Amino acid sequence: MGKYFVKRLLSMIPLLFVISVLVFMFIHVIPGDPARQVAGVTATSGEVEIVREQLGLNKPLLQQYVEWLGGLFTGDFGTSYANNTTVIELLKPRLPITIYLTICSMAWSALFGITIGVISAVKRGKAADLVGMLIAIAGISLPNFWLGLQLMQLFSVNLGLLPTGGVDDWRGYILPSVAMGAGIMAILARVTRSAMIENLNKDYVRTARAKGLPESKVIMRHAFRSSAIDIVTVAALQIGALIAGSVVVETVFSIPGMGRLLVDSIGLRDYEVVQALILFFSAEYMLINLLADILYGIINPRVRYE
């Protein structure tokens, strides 16, 4: 497993290189001039040119990319045009907020989604199955920004139970995590139900029942364990959706996380910050999928790494 882990980590390097090129080129074709943003709307053309030279934006794109890429190898992600602060300093207070919000969203969505999926599979065709799938359909259908606004209206404005925004304490994470995780919960419920129904009809499950094993052990030890690889695969893929969802949800709830920073930086044409954030999100997504691959071997020892 160790060799496989190292091999996968090394294979991420060329992929990150390609992503860095695409991100750099994409951000530089977005309409707008960061030099004008920094200089201000009342600045003259000469003043804008001075700012552009100070920021290094008058250099050829290839030279700018090489200098930025060289900084990455030394841990220098550049300096924010808007705040005149290093990108690392901007990310430090925001990174824990987004990570904690993502963990909360994934934790509750996985717990409820898998539980609903198992119950729906075991009670297939009955009232519990119908209710579970209705919840799943609702979770997939509702946009997270709309759900977030409705939750805010109900629990913050009408009932006054939870804050409308910010994360001053643990209560501030409740509504955003529900809004972010609703769609993931629904997807996991449907995937779990489908995988469980398939495995509950397998011969080894019938054999386990014929041996007189308790139904709970048949369901969890045999059917659910065989379904776990499908569930882990989908859960890992949905982390990307959570990362994307954080951009919208953090904006709706005024949460000072990395998603909100990305939106603000795009509006300000803050190239250095946008490039660093997208590269970070890409690396995070690849690492999560690597961890999911390793989990396969823990869940099912028959999985071999090559």
C-alpha positions as CSV (number, residue, x, y, z in Angstrom):
1,M,0.0,0.0,0.0
2,G,2.9,2.3,0.8
3,K,4.3,2.1,-2.8
4,Y,0.8,2.7,-4.2
5,F,0.3,5.8,-2.0
6,V,3.7,7.2,-3.1
7,K,3.0,6.4,-6.8
8,R,-0.4,8.2,-6.6
9,L,1.1,11.2,-4.9
10,L,3.8,11.5,-7.7
11,S,1.1,11.1,-10.4
12,M,-0.6,14.2,-9.0
13,I,2.3,16.4,-9.9
14,P,1.8,16.5,-13.7
15,L,-1.9,16.9,-13.2
16,L,-1.4,19.8,-10.9
17,F,0.9,21.3,-13.4
18,V,-1.7,21.1,-16.1
19,I,-4.3,22.6,-13.7
20,S,-1.9,25.5,-12.9
21,V,-1.5,26.3,-16.6
22,L,-5.3,26.2,-17.2
23,V,-6.0,28.3,-14.1
24,F,-3.4,30.9,-15.0
25,M,-4.6,31.3,-18.6
26,F,-8.3,31.3,-17.5
27,I,-7.9,34.0,-14.9
28,H,-6.0,36.2,-17.3
29,V,-8.7,36.2,-19.9
30,I,-11.4,37.3,-17.5
31,P,-12.6,40.8,-18.5
32,G,-11.3,43.5,-16.2
33,D,-8.0,45.1,-15.2
34,P,-6.6,44.5,-11.7
35,A,-4.4,47.5,-12.1
36,R,-7.5,49.7,-12.5
37,Q,-9.1,48.0,-9.5
38,V,-6.0,48.8,-7.3
39,A,-5.5,52.3,-8.7
40,G,-9.1,53.3,-8.3
41,V,-11.8,54.5,-10.7
42,T,-10.5,58.1,-10.6
43,A,-6.9,57.2,-11.5
44,T,-5.5,58.5,-14.7
45,S,-4.1,56.2,-17.4
46,G,-0.6,57.1,-16.4
47,E,-1.3,56.1,-12.7
48,V,-2.8,52.8,-13.9
49,E,0.3,52.0,-15.9
50,I,2.5,52.7,-12.9
51,V,0.4,50.3,-10.8
52,R,0.5,47.7,-13.6
53,E,4.3,47.9,-13.6
54,Q,4.5,47.6,-9.9
55,L,2.3,44.5,-10.0
56,G,4.3,43.0,-12.8
57,L,1.3,42.8,-15.1
58,N,3.1,44.5,-17.9
59,K,5.4,41.5,-18.3
60,P,4.7,38.8,-21.0
61,L,2.2,36.1,-19.7
62,L,4.8,33.4,-20.0
63,Q,7.2,35.2,-17.8
64,Q,4.4,35.9,-15.3
65,Y,3.5,32.3,-15.2
66,V,7.1,31.1,-14.8
67,E,7.7,33.5,-11.9
68,W,4.4,32.4,-10.2
69,L,5.2,28.7,-10.7
70,G,8.7,29.3,-9.3
71,G,7.2,30.9,-6.2
72,L,4.9,27.9,-5.6
73,F,8.0,25.6,-5.2
74,T,9.2,27.9,-2.4
75,G,5.8,28.2,-0.8
76,D,5.3,31.7,-2.1
77,F,1.8,32.0,-3.5
78,G,2.1,35.7,-4.2
79,T,0.7,38.8,-2.7
80,S,-2.9,39.9,-2.9
81,Y,-3.4,43.0,-5.2
82,A,-6.4,44.2,-3.2
83,N,-5.0,43.8,0.4
84,N,-1.3,44.0,-0.2
85,T,-1.0,40.9,2.0
86,T,0.6,37.5,1.2
87,V,-1.9,34.9,0.0
88,I,-0.8,32.6,2.8
89,E,-1.7,35.2,5.4
90,L,-5.1,35.6,3.8
91,L,-5.8,31.8,3.7
92,K,-4.7,31.1,7.3
93,P,-7.8,32.3,9.2
94,R,-10.2,31.1,6.4
95,L,-8.9,27.6,5.8
96,P,-10.1,26.2,9.2
97,I,-13.5,27.7,8.7
98,T,-14.1,26.1,5.3
99,I,-12.6,22.7,6.4
100,Y,-14.8,22.6,9.5
101,L,-17.9,23.6,7.5
102,T,-17.1,20.9,5.0
103,I,-16.6,18.3,7.7
104,C,-19.9,19.2,9.4
105,S,-21.8,19.0,6.1
106,M,-20.3,15.7,5.1
107,A,-20.8,14.2,8.6
108,W,-24.5,14.8,8.9
109,S,-25.2,14.1,5.3
110,A,-23.4,10.8,5.4
111,L,-25.0,9.8,8.7
112,F,-28.6,10.6,7.5
113,G,-28.1,9.7,3.9
114,I,-26.7,6.2,4.6
115,T,-29.3,5.5,7.3
116,I,-32.2,6.5,5.0
117,G,-30.7,4.4,2.2
118,V,-30.4,1.3,4.4
119,I,-33.9,1.6,5.9
120,S,-35.4,2.2,2.4
121,A,-33.6,-0.9,1.0
122,V,-34.7,-3.1,3.9
123,K,-38.3,-1.7,3.8
124,R,-38.5,-1.6,0.1
125,G,-41.9,-0.7,-1.3
126,K,-43.2,0.2,2.2
127,A,-44.1,3.5,3.8
128,A,-40.5,4.0,5.1
129,D,-39.1,3.5,1.7
130,L,-41.5,6.0,0.2
131,V,-40.8,8.7,2.8
132,G,-37.0,8.1,2.5
133,M,-37.0,8.6,-1.3
134,L,-39.3,11.6,-1.0
135,I,-36.7,13.2,1.3
136,A,-34.0,12.2,-1.2
137,I,-35.8,13.8,-4.1
138,A,-36.4,17.0,-2.2
139,G,-32.7,17.2,-1.2
140,I,-31.6,16.8,-4.8
141,S,-34.2,19.2,-6.2
142,L,-33.6,22.2,-3.8
143,P,-30.8,24.5,-4.8
144,N,-28.5,25.1,-1.8
145,F,-28.6,28.9,-2.0
146,W,-32.5,28.8,-1.9
147,L,-32.5,26.3,0.9
148,G,-30.1,28.4,2.8
149,L,-32.3,31.5,2.4
150,Q,-35.4,29.6,3.6
151,L,-33.6,28.1,6.6
152,M,-32.3,31.6,7.5
153,Q,-35.8,33.0,7.2
154,L,-37.3,30.3,9.4
155,F,-34.8,29.7,12.1
156,S,-33.1,33.1,12.3
157,V,-35.6,35.7,11.3
158,N,-38.9,34.1,12.4
159,L,-37.8,31.9,15.3
160,G,-34.6,33.7,16.4
161,L,-32.9,30.4,17.2
162,L,-29.8,30.7,15.1
163,P,-27.6,33.5,13.7
164,T,-28.3,34.8,10.2
165,G,-24.6,34.7,9.3
166,G,-21.0,34.5,10.5
167,V,-19.4,31.7,12.6
168,D,-18.8,33.3,16.0
169,D,-19.7,30.0,17.7
170,W,-20.8,26.5,16.8
171,R,-24.4,27.5,16.1
172,G,-23.2,29.5,13.1
173,Y,-22.3,26.3,11.3
174,I,-25.7,24.6,11.7
175,L,-27.7,26.3,8.9
176,P,-24.8,26.5,6.4
177,S,-23.9,22.9,6.8
178,V,-27.5,21.8,6.3
179,A,-27.8,23.9,3.2
180,M,-24.5,22.5,1.8
181,G,-25.1,18.9,2.8
182,A,-28.8,18.4,1.7
183,G,-28.0,17.4,-1.8
184,I,-25.1,15.1,-0.7
185,M,-27.5,13.4,1.8
186,A,-30.0,12.8,-1.0
187,I,-27.4,11.3,-3.3
188,L,-26.0,9.0,-0.7
189,A,-29.4,7.8,0.3
190,R,-30.2,6.8,-3.3
191,V,-26.9,5.2,-3.9
192,T,-27.0,3.3,-0.6
193,R,-30.5,2.1,-1.3
194,S,-29.6,0.9,-4.8
195,A,-26.4,-0.9,-3.6
196,M,-28.2,-2.5,-0.6
197,I,-31.1,-3.8,-2.7
198,E,-28.6,-5.4,-5.1
199,N,-26.6,-7.1,-2.3
200,L,-29.6,-8.2,-0.3
201,N,-30.6,-10.3,-3.3
202,K,-27.2,-12.0,-3.5
203,D,-26.7,-15.7,-2.8
204,Y,-24.3,-15.1,0.1
205,V,-27.0,-13.1,1.9
206,R,-29.5,-15.9,1.5
207,T,-26.9,-18.3,2.8
208,A,-26.3,-16.1,5.9
209,R,-30.0,-16.0,6.6
210,A,-30.3,-19.8,6.1
211,K,-27.6,-20.3,8.7
212,G,-29.8,-18.5,11.2
213,L,-27.8,-15.3,11.6
214,P,-29.8,-12.4,13.1
215,E,-31.2,-10.1,10.5
216,S,-29.2,-7.1,11.8
217,K,-26.0,-9.0,11.2
218,V,-27.1,-10.1,7.8
219,I,-27.9,-6.5,6.9
220,M,-24.8,-4.7,8.4
221,R,-22.1,-7.3,8.3
222,H,-22.8,-8.8,4.9
223,A,-25.0,-6.6,2.7
224,F,-23.9,-3.2,4.0
225,R,-20.2,-4.1,4.0
226,S,-20.4,-5.2,0.4
227,S,-22.2,-1.9,-0.5
228,A,-19.6,0.2,1.3
229,I,-17.2,0.6,-1.6
230,D,-20.0,2.1,-3.8
231,I,-20.9,4.4,-1.0
232,V,-17.3,5.5,-0.3
233,T,-16.8,6.1,-4.0
234,V,-19.8,8.4,-4.3
235,A,-19.0,10.2,-1.0
236,A,-15.5,11.0,-2.2
237,L,-16.8,12.4,-5.5
238,Q,-19.3,14.5,-3.7
239,I,-16.6,16.3,-1.7
240,G,-16.0,18.3,-4.9
241,A,-19.7,19.3,-4.8
242,L,-19.3,20.4,-1.2
243,I,-16.3,22.5,-2.1
244,A,-18.2,24.1,-4.9
245,G,-21.2,24.5,-2.6
246,S,-19.1,26.4,-0.1
247,V,-18.6,29.2,-2.6
248,V,-22.4,29.8,-2.7
249,V,-23.3,29.0,0.9
250,E,-20.5,31.1,2.4
251,T,-21.6,34.0,0.4
252,V,-25.3,33.6,1.4
253,F,-24.4,33.3,5.1
254,S,-21.6,35.9,5.1
255,I,-19.1,33.3,6.3
256,P,-15.4,34.4,6.0
257,G,-14.2,31.2,4.5
258,M,-12.2,30.3,1.4
259,G,-15.3,30.1,-0.8
260,R,-16.3,33.6,0.1
261,L,-12.7,34.8,-0.5
262,L,-12.8,33.2,-4.0
263,V,-16.0,35.1,-4.9
264,D,-14.6,38.4,-3.6
265,S,-11.2,37.9,-5.3
266,I,-12.8,37.2,-8.7
267,G,-14.8,40.4,-8.3
268,L,-11.6,42.3,-7.5
269,R,-9.6,40.6,-10.3
270,D,-7.2,39.5,-7.6
271,Y,-5.3,37.1,-9.8
272,E,-2.8,35.7,-7.1
273,V,-5.6,34.8,-4.7
274,V,-7.9,33.2,-7.3
275,Q,-5.0,31.1,-8.7
276,A,-4.0,29.9,-5.3
277,L,-7.5,29.0,-4.2
278,I,-8.4,27.0,-7.3
279,L,-5.1,25.2,-7.2
280,F,-5.7,24.4,-3.5
281,F,-9.3,23.1,-4.2
282,S,-8.0,20.9,-7.0
283,A,-5.2,19.4,-4.8
284,E,-7.7,18.8,-2.0
285,Y,-10.1,17.0,-4.3
286,M,-7.3,14.7,-5.6
287,L,-6.1,13.9,-2.1
288,I,-9.6,13.0,-1.0
289,N,-10.0,10.6,-3.9
290,L,-6.6,9.1,-3.0
291,L,-7.8,8.5,0.6
292,A,-11.0,6.9,-0.8
293,D,-8.9,4.5,-2.8
294,I,-7.0,3.5,0.3
295,L,-10.3,3.1,2.2
296,Y,-11.3,0.4,-0.3
297,G,-8.5,-1.8,1.0
298,I,-9.6,-1.3,4.5
299,I,-13.3,-2.0,3.7
300,N,-12.5,-5.0,1.4
301,P,-9.2,-6.7,2.0
302,R,-9.5,-8.4,-1.3
303,V,-8.8,-5.1,-3.1
304,R,-5.2,-5.1,-4.3
305,Y,-3.1,-2.1,-5.2
306,E,-0.9,-2.1,-8.2
